[in-house]
Amino acid sequence: MQQTIAILGAGFGGLRAAMLLGKALRRHKLTDWRVALVDRNDYHTYAPLLYEVSATPEEVATYFDLKSIVTFPLRQVLGGLAVELVCDTVSGLDLPHGKVALASGSSLDYDYLIIALGAEARYYGIAGLQEAALGLKTFDDAMRIRDAIWLSSCAVKKLIIVIGGGGSTGVELAGELQPWLNEITRAGRCSTGITLLHAGASVLSGFPQRVVEKVAARLGGLKVKILTNERIVAVESGAHAVRLESGMQIPFDILIWTAGVKPNSILGKLPVQYESNGRLAVAEDLSLLADGGTRLHGKVYGVGDAVYVGSTSGDQAVPMTARSAIAQASLAARNVIADIQGKPSIAYKPRNYPYIIPVGGKYAVAKIGPLVVAGFPAWLFKGGVELGYLLAILPPLHALRVWFKGIKLFTLNDRLG
Ligand SMILES: Cc1cc2nc3c(=O)[nH]c(=O)nc-3n(C[C@H](O)[C@H](O)[C@H](O)COP(=O)(O)OP(=O)(O)OC[C@H]3O[C@@H](n4cnc5c(N)ncnc54)[C@H](O)[C@@H]3O)c2cc1C
């Protein structure tokens, strides 16, 4: 009987853990072990390109063109590795007995578990919001936004898009959509406008001031209207308007909500410890901490957006980024192998990774260590990061083909030159 290392979620964290474990089992000749990777989709999504997808109309790229540069079939990515793909939805977890319930009705028993189920939108109980708003988490979400814009632009005289949330998702989305809307206006389909609502005093709360200033200036130049210190308190779906704390009402044709995230709801009521925002608490080795009195079966690790890890300064969480998810997954995979071999675990050390905020066209703001770089060089850096990631998950020629196709499509779609 083989023993099982189960990994839940094939996003940035889960996929990296599966690839590393698949290789490690072979390298260490651990033939008594198997890796089972569970995801509701049979593909992996490269989320950082979803903004471009939502702003690329059908006349530039078809659904299939876009899907081929942003999503990657898991069987192809895992080809040749000792990883079994279970394409199913996780519907429940029984951590004391080591069982994962699946929506198909079957279940998966495990000896080690890595939870990498990511996060989902948080609506803070705002009346009418969930029903009225589009989100941006998946490839299908991005297609829904692009289709809604195209259809509405034929149906209304003035197309108004309201984006709730001026964090990185909100500003990047506004920056990508605005040039397309400007073109729709120039072509005479309808007049257009984006309003970006943010509850804080400036967009990108918590980011360094130099980054905030450059991003805000770019958005202003693109003619995105930014309203700060404004919080949505209700959505009047009949009137197609958001009501703000200040009493103001803003009408919309399309409402997009990017302001809140919470861990995957499947992880909500487990017999483990949580931090105050509902993310899973983990020990230094990234293993989950059982609630007092509960004994978890085997060893359970958590990585990525679903877990809370203190940052280098210790007073904040490590940001929810692909880079952090990958780093945590690599460590969890090493610790699983170390545990199987009876070796000590390694502690996770958070780091400040570089980040890049694209803001429309060939423009981005990158923070690399103490350096803030803005404009075309930062956009090039973003392209380099994308290529690096593709090379890590696909054979080199395939990775290059996908990367060039993406560059070609998005350059064709770039109305800013
Ligand atoms: C639009 C957008 C742009 C972003 N841009 C950047 C960026 O430029 N740089 C950056 O570092 N980060 C970026 N991020 C954040 C980054 O994508 C996340 O931090 C990262 O994906 C977290 O990795 P994860 O493995 O925890 O979760 P995810 O990558 O979200 O993976 C979760 C996986 O679990 C699967 N899943 C969920 N529920 C179930 C279930 N019940 N059953 C089975 N499978 C399930 C999902 O299908 C998914 O494959 C972006 C995010 C978004 C939404």
The ligand as an ORCA input file, in Angstrom:
! r2SCAN-3c Opt
* xyz 0 1
  C      -6.117     39.341    -10.769
  C      -4.984     38.955     -9.887
  C      -3.699     39.399    -10.183
  C      -2.633     39.080     -9.363
  N      -1.379     39.531     -9.691
  C      -0.334     39.164     -8.931
  C       0.984     39.576     -9.289
  O       1.192     40.281    -10.264
  N       2.020     39.147     -8.509
  C       1.804     38.347     -7.417
  O       2.776     37.956     -6.749
  N       0.577     37.965     -7.041
  C      -0.501     38.340     -7.784
  N      -1.754     37.960     -7.408
  C      -1.933     37.198     -6.180
  C      -1.621     35.739     -6.404
  O      -2.300     35.270     -7.534
  C      -2.010     34.938     -5.172
  O      -1.350     35.464     -4.050
  C      -1.627     33.476     -5.368
  O      -2.386     32.931     -6.423
  C      -1.861     32.662     -4.097
  O      -1.511     31.336     -4.354
  P      -2.283     30.144     -3.649
  O      -1.605     28.906     -4.092
  O      -2.425     30.408     -2.207
  O      -3.772     30.211     -4.227
  P      -4.281     30.189     -5.719
  O      -3.181     30.446     -6.670
  O      -5.473     31.069     -5.750
  O      -4.738     28.680     -5.920
  C      -5.847     28.115     -5.302
  C      -6.243     26.890     -6.113
  O      -7.227     26.176     -5.388
  C      -8.248     25.751     -6.275
  N      -9.458     25.599     -5.485
  C     -10.081     26.542     -4.760
  N     -11.135     25.998     -4.116
  C     -11.160     24.698     -4.433
  C     -11.989     23.609     -4.040
  N     -13.005     23.746     -3.181
  N     -11.714     22.385     -4.563
  C     -10.667     22.224     -5.420
  N      -9.870     23.201     -5.805
  C     -10.093     24.421     -5.306
  C      -8.315     26.859     -7.316
  O      -8.883     26.380     -8.531
  C      -6.859     27.259     -7.461
  O      -6.222     26.529     -8.479
  C      -2.848     38.272     -8.220
  C      -4.125     37.808     -7.929
  C      -5.178     38.148     -8.748
  C      -6.558     37.642     -8.423
*
